[in-house]
Amino acid sequence: MNNEKLKLSTKISYGVGDMGANLLFNTVSFYLLYYLTDIALLSASLAGLIFTLVRIVDASVDPAIGYYSDRTKSRFGRRRPYVLYGSVPASLLFYLLFAGSPTGTQSGMFVYYLIIYAAFCVGYSIVNVPYSALTPDMTSDFNERTSLNGYRMSAAIVGTLIAAGATKPLVSLFPDEKSGFAIIAAVYALIFTGINLIVFFGSKERHAVMEEKKENLVELYLQVFRNKAFIIIAVTYILHTVAVTIISSMMVYYFKYYLKEELAVSLVFLALLLTSMACIPLWVALSKRIGKKASYMAGMSLLALAMLIIFFLGQNQILFVYILAVLAGLGLSTFYVLPWSMVPDTIEYNELQCGRRSEGIFYGVWSFGPNLGSSLAGVNIGLGLTISKYIPNEPMQTAGVLLGIRALLCLLPILLIVAGVIILSFYPITQKKYTQMIEEIKKASDAKLAKPANGLE
């Protein structure tokens, strides 16, 4: 196992990749549903259906990408070629999502956005799954992984900040939102491509020798789902992703129709995300003292508390929303860094159980989690808005619609966060347990290497 410390330049070069990834991913998460319902004027139910169908595609594609990245052999390594060659197609498809449908009919728009969104998610995964799987390839040190993911998630929050805080103001600079979103999407696509060049040239893999044992994709799938530690953190992360995506998507509706301060949503996103970024070093340090699991549970509980208070705020209490956004950001910080630092530990857990690592397949299944979370969030928002009889761009929404917006923003995410925290309480890997696992893996590896020598004596 390779426990050497990583250079600062390596951490930054690798970490910055999530700035570009989150710039695209969160622009889609925050604004695609709004774009479809309020700009393209696609019905909320059809928009929600698009999110569902697209994620069904991701269910099979992401693990397959991880599987093949495990087996890729090239002079650039097994992960980095995907980052290099996949970024341009993903960027183009992202632009086409916001470039506008060539047809204005409901059925035509449904087909167009379904195809483009599905293709974008596949293209995004081709870059992001191997990129994520680089973490355990770069270091096997328990705390160094948390540090590496701290840099990565700090960059992720910067990308999220730009997506959340700058997108609407930038779009408003243009004559109409439709053309504004198209131009800003083109700019973001170029940024994404450039950042992935930094990742490609600045990150290094361990170049561990790959095992020649042949296993098919179904066998590896089953191996993943027998890993208790991985399943616990994956289910927790899916539930929390649904919650965070719903909060992110509904914030625009909450400010536009409930608080009637549409442009202020960017400032709240800034308060939320800047706090999250500033608190990452705090949670990284705290996790070394009380553990990753306890830190993650505490942070998400703070987020749930903040959303509960927001639910009871009146329409003229926007100042309190800013204050609560800071509290929510403190808790949300754990969502960005700790789950990602826990996944590599479950891969060693798997190696101890099965004698294999298979990072790519694990990260393929893991990457499906945020996609599934976004899908479930889109479905719930679409159904919730439809049931409450939401009318796009109607300034005076009914009391039922306003209650529905607040319930979707606050109550549903709270239930999901609490469910995730309860499941996380069963996560078995502590730092002491991890150290024991590494020692046992090393002993097994040494014994395996010694066998041929003993046979010759």
N, C-alpha and C positions, 0 to 999 in steps of 0.2 A: 504493500500500500504506500501511496505517496503522501507524506504529511508535511512537505515543505511549505513554508509561507509564500504567499503570492506577492509579487511586486505591486506597488501602488498603481503603476501604469497599466498593468495587466487587469487589475480590478476595475479601473476606470474604463478601459477599452471594452471589456466585457459588459460591464454594467450599463454603459450608455446605450446598448442595444435595446434595452427595455424602454428607453425614452421614445425611440421611434415606434416600437411595437405598441406602446400604450397611447401614443398620439393617434394612431389609426384605430386601434381597438376601442378606445374610449370615445372618440368622435362618433363611431358607430353606436356604441352603447348609450351615449348621452343624447344623440341627436337623430339617429336614423329613424326611430319610431316617430318622433316629432316631424321630421322631414316628410315621411310617408303620409301621415295623417293631416298635417296642417299646410304643407307646401305642395306635395304631389296630389293631395286630396284623395288618397286611397282610404277605403273604409278601415276603421280600427280593427274590425274582426279579421279582414283579409291581411292587414299588416301583421297582426299577431300570428296568423297561420303561417305566414312566410318565415317568421322566426322559428316556429316549431319544425317545419319541414326541413329547413336548412340545417338545423342541429342534428336531425336524423342522419344526414349525410356525414356530418362530423363524427358521429358515433363510430363509424367504420374507418374513416379516412385517417384520423389522428393516430390511432395505434399502429396502423399500417405504415405510416410515415416513420414512426419511431422504430418499428421493426426493421425497415430497410436501412435506416440510418445506422443501426447497430451493425449492419453487414456491409456497409459501404467501405470500399478501400480506394484511396486516392492519395496523391502526393500532398494534398491539403488536409488530410485527416478524414474522419468519417462524418463529422457534423458540419464543419465550416463550409464545404461546397454548397450545402443547401442554403446557407445564409447568403452566400454570394450570388448564386444563380436564381434563387427564388424571389429576391426582393423586387426586381423590375416587374414581373407579371403581377405580383400582389399589389404593387403601387398603382398599376394601370387599372386593375379591377376596382380598387378603392375609389379612384377618380370616377369611374363609370357609375358607381353607386349614387353619387351626388351630381352627376352630369345631367340627369333628367331622362325620363322614359321617352322613346320616340313616339309613343301613342298615349292618348289621354283617356282611353276607356278603362274601366275598372279591371276587366279581364286581361287586357293588354298590359297594363301596369303590373298586375299581379304576376304574370308570367315573366316579364322583363326583370323585375326586382328579385323574384325568386331565383332566376338563373344567375344573375350577376352577383347576388349576395352569396349564393352557394359557392360559386366559383371563387369569390374573394376569400371566403373562409378556408377553402382548400389551399389557395395560394398563400394565405397568411400562415396556415399550419405548416406548410412546407418549409417556411423560414423559422417559425417560432418553436416547433417541437424539437428539432435538432439544436436550436439555440439554447433552449431550456436544459436539454440533456448534457450540455457542456459542463454544467456545474460539478457533478461528481467526477467528470473526466479531468477537471482542473485541480481538485484537491480532495483528499479524504479526511481532512482534519475537521472534527466536530464543530469547533468554534470558528475556524477559518471559513467554513461554509456560511455560517451566519453573517460573518463580516462581508464575504463576497456578495451575498444576497442583500446585505445592507446597501452596498454601492448600487447594485442592480435596481433595488426598489426605490432608492432615492431618485435615480434617473427615471424610473417608471412614474413616480409622482410628478416629476417635471413635465413629462409627456402628458400626463393626465391634467396637470395644471393648464397647459397650453390648450388642450382639447376643451376643458371645461371653462376656463376663464377667458380665453382669447377668441374662441371660435365665434360666439355670438357678436361681440363687438366688431370683429373683423368683417363678418358677414354684413353687418349693418352699414359698413362703409360703401357698399355697392347699391345700385338703384333698387334692387329687389332681392329678397332672400334666395330665390332660385339661382340667380346668376352668382350671388355671393358665395353660396355653398359650393358651387361648381369650381370657382376660382380658388377658394381656400383649400378645397380637396386636392387640387392639382399641386398647390404649394406643399401641403402636408405629405403628399406622395413622394415628392422630390426629396424632402427631408428624410423620410424613411429610407429611401435608397442610399443616400449619402451616409447615414449613420451605420447601416449594415456593412459598408466598406470599412469603417473603423473597427467594427467587431471582427471582421474577417482578418484584417491585418494585425490586430492587436491582441487577439486571444490565442492561447496555446492549449492543445490537448495533451493528455499524458501519453498518448500513443501506446496504450496497453495492448498486449497481444490478445487478439480475439480468439475465443475458443472455436474449435472447428466442429463441435457437436451440433448435429442438425436437429432442429426442432421447428415444427410448423407454427404458424401464427395462432391457431386455435389452442395449441398446448401452452404457448406463452401467455395468451389471454387468461387461461385457467390458472396459471402460475401467479399472475397479478392478483386475481380475485381470491386466491388462497392466502394472500399476505394481509393478516389482520391489521397490522399497523398502518399499511398503505390505505386500506379500505376505510379505516376510521378517519384519517386525515383527509382523504379524498371526498368522502360524504360530507364531512364538516365544511370543507372548502366550497363544495357545490352549493350547500344551503346558504352559506355566507355570501357567495357570489350572487345568488338570486337576490338576496336581501340588498346588497350594495348596488346592484344594477337597477333594482326597482327604485331605490332612493335616488340614484343618479338620474334616471329617466323621468321620474315624477317631479323632480325639483323644478323643472321648467314649467310644468303645468301648475304647480303650487304657487309659484311666483307670478305667473301670468294671470291666473284666474282667481286665486284666493287672496293673495296679498296685493295684487294689481301693481306689482313692481317688477315687470318682466326683465329689465336690464340689470336689476340688482342681483339676479341669480348668479352672474359671473363673479360678483364680489363674495358671495357666500361660498361658491366653489373655491375661490382663492383662499378664504379663511380656513375652510375645511382641509384643503390639500396642503397648504403651506404648513399648517400645524402638523399634519401627518408626516410630512417630510422632515420637519424640525425634530420630531419626536422619535424618529427611527434610531438614532444613536442611543437614546434613553432605553428603548425596549431591547436593543441588542445587548447593552450592558446589563439590564435587569434579567434578561433571559439566562445570562451566565451565572446569575446568583440563585434564581428561583426556578429556572428551567423554561424551556420553550412552551410547553403545554400550559403551565400556570400563567405565563405572561400573555399568551394568546387568549386564554379564557377571560382574563381580567380586562384586556383591551376591548374585546367584543361586547362584554357586559357594559362597559362605559358607553359604547356606541348605542346600545339598546336603550340605556337610560336617557340619553340625549334625545332620541327619537320619540320616546314616550312623553317627555316634557313638551316637545314641539307640537305633538298632536293636540294638546290642550291650549295652545296659544291662540289668541284672537287675531283678527285681520289687521289690527293696527299695532302689532307688537313685533315689528320687523327687527328692532334693535336686539331683542332677545334671541331671535333666530341667528344673528351673527355670533352672539356669545355662545349659544349652544353648538354652533358649527365648530367652534374651537374645541369644546369638550368632545364632540363627535370625532373630530380630527385626531385627538389624542388617542382615542380607542381604535379608530380606523387604521392607524399606523401599523398596528400588529397584523392586520389583514394583508398588508402589502409585503411584509418581510418574513414573518414566522412560518406560515405554511410552506413557503418555497424553500426554507432552510430545513424543514422537517422531512420533505420528500426524499432527498438523498440518503438520509438515515434509514429510511424504509428499504432502500435498495441494498444496503449492507445487511439489513434484517432478512431480506430475501436470499442474499448470497449465503448467509449462515444456514438457512433452511434448505436451499436447493443446490448450492454450489455454483450458482450462476448470478450474473449481475443484470444484464439485459436492460440497461438504462433507457434505451430508446423506447422500448415497448411501455415501460412505466411512465415515461414522460408523455408518450402518445395518449395513454389513458388519462393521465393527469390533465393534459391540455384540453381534453374533451370536457373536463369539469367546468371551466369558465364559459365554454361555448354552450354547454347544456344549461348552465346558470343563466346566461343571457337569453336563451330560448325560453326557458320557463318564466323568466321575468317578463319577456315580451308577450307571452300568452296571457299571463295574469293581468298585465296592464291593459292589453287589448280587450279582454273579457270584462275587466272591471269598469273601464270607460264605457263600453257598450251597454252593460247592465245599468249603469248610472245615467244613461241617456246623454252622454257627452256630445256636444255639438262643436266642431272645430271652429275657432276664431269667433265664437259668440262671447262678447265681453261680459254679459250678465248671465252666467250659468246658474242653474237652479240650485237650491239648497242641497238636494240629493247628490248632484254632481260634485259640489264642493266637499261634502262629507266623504264621497267616494274617493276624491283626490287625496284628502288627508288620511283616510284609512289605508290607501295604497302606499302612500309615502311613509307612513309611520307604523301602523299596527301590523300589517302583514310582514314587513321586514323584522319587527321585534320578535314575532313568533318563530321566524326562520333562524334568527340569531340565537335565541334561547335553545332551540332544538339542536343547533350545531354545537353549542357549548356543552350540552348534556352528552352528546355523542363523543365529543373530544375528551371528556373526563375518563374514557376507557382507553385512551392512547397509551401503549405500554413502554415506549422508549424514553428513558431518562438518560442523562449524561453518564451516569454510572453503568447503566445497562449497555449503552453504546460502546463504552470503553471495553467492557467485557466481550462484546460481539467482535470488535476489531481484533482483540487478542486471540479469540477462538478462530477467526478467519485466517489470521496470520499463521497459527499453528497448523491448521489444515493445509494451507498453501505450502508451508515448509515441508510438511510430511509428504505431500504430493511430489514436490521437487526432489526429495530425497529417495524416493522409490527406485528410479532407474539406477542411481548410483549403488544402492544396496543390492540390486539385482546383479550387478557386475562383479561384486566381491566374491 
